[in-house]
């Protein structure tokens, strides 16, 4: 004789026999016991999986020097990761404003107004280009891999190289 019982999240299957006594098997329904063991987590495109310090390193985007960007201004999309006020004051010619403080909401609420067939260069004016890297990684995650770079030295290096600027304060 075989019987089944369902108790909360556990299925109990029992078999009674004259010689063997009662044998039962309990199976938890909320545990994926038939699933294969989890494999390694998929990595985001561009993530460096080196474990030099015992933990994964922060994702890095390729950098582009100021002089290289100056020669390629017409062939790339330039993203200003600084505040909207800083962008209005001065920015690299042709840049669009996607402030680091707003990028998560922008990505969550709409598609990014960026072409996917051109290289994208993000810049900011913070030490270590932290806002440009943050915005660049958000763009990279939203659009795919391999087209996003960070301006080495950011807007400060651009102005120091006496490169052209647009905006209210054109002096840099």
Protein Blocks (a to p, Z undefined) as FASTA:
>chain_A
ZZdddehjaccdddddfklopadddddfkbcfkbccdddddddehiacbffkopacdddd
ddddfklmmmmmmmpccddfbdfklmmmpccehiacddfklmmmmmmmpccfbdfkbccd
dddfbehilmmmmmmmmmmmmnoghiaccdehijmlmmmnopacedjblnZZ
